[in-house]
């Protein structure tokens, strides 16, 4: 099995986590949440994994006929609605890529995925996240932001200052969208771009030659100051750099901190 995508869902004081897992013959959906978040119902199945405060449930009603072809890893949750961005799902009279499909997590009945947002030109694969402005930002062969809050749902392409080969989402803060290009520089280091959500301007961040390897879409914490992301190697070392871990990007000073995050004694 492999985890296809993860998305956060607002749920009271905490955020539940929606997980999609690819099995050998089926796609499974789970939610990791506070025990008090949602009452049990006939559409969910409890899993033997819980703590004093949290639990794991399997969401059977999220399975659908198109799952086997919807290979997108771009998941986002907004206002109790789950969004699956593009993927290899085609629709419409001309068979274009559907911008996204959405499903109401609180429908109380077997869910139905509905297409919306128009049609995309290219396949999306590099991650998705909901911004503080209410838009869903998604990365792939093109970079888009989606409006889902009005009846006139639309998607808008964000055009970078140069051609991006396989861009991937690194993080989304209150003000900025961070994207990186794997091996995007002449010497093979990763190249990071930053999009300002308010001004609509792009910036290229020069992070030196040691920012390499694969990185997950991270989370921004501490008053929009630090971006936490899991990377395959230390982004500041030239030698002995292959140390996977959670590393911290200082947004204000535009630099990676030199050491990965260490687990607290309570996690040992």
PEVEN-V942796 format. One record per helix or strand of 3 or more residues. SS is the DSSP state (2 for helix, 1 for strand). FROM is the first residue (numbers start at 1). TO is the last residue. Records with the same first field share a line. If there is no record, write none. Layout:
BEGIN
SS = FROM-TO, FROM-TO
END
This chain:
BEGIN
1 = 2-11, 14-22, 27-34, 44-50, 54-59, 75-78, 81-85, 96-104, 114-120, 124-130, 136-140, 143-147, 154-157, 167-172, 176-181, 191-196, 202-205, 219-221, 226-231, 245-250
2 = 60-62, 67-69, 265-267
END
